[in-house]
C-alpha cells in the first residue's frame, strides 16, 4: 500500500470517526508521520477511551 492509499483510507476512517464522535475536529484527527501515538493520546483524553478501545473502534470502521 503506498502513501496516497494510506492517506485515502485514513481520510475515510477520519470521516467515520467524526460522525461517531461529533466532538472530534480535523485537528484532533490530524495524522502526521511518526506522531500516531501523540494523536492517540489526544483522542484518549478527549473521548475518555483507553488506547485499546480506540484501536478497536478504528479497526471496526
Buried (B, 14 or more C-beta within 10 A) or exposed (E): EEEEEEEEEBEEBBEEBBEEBEEBEEEBBEBEEEEEEEBBEBBBEEBEBEEEEBEEBBEEE
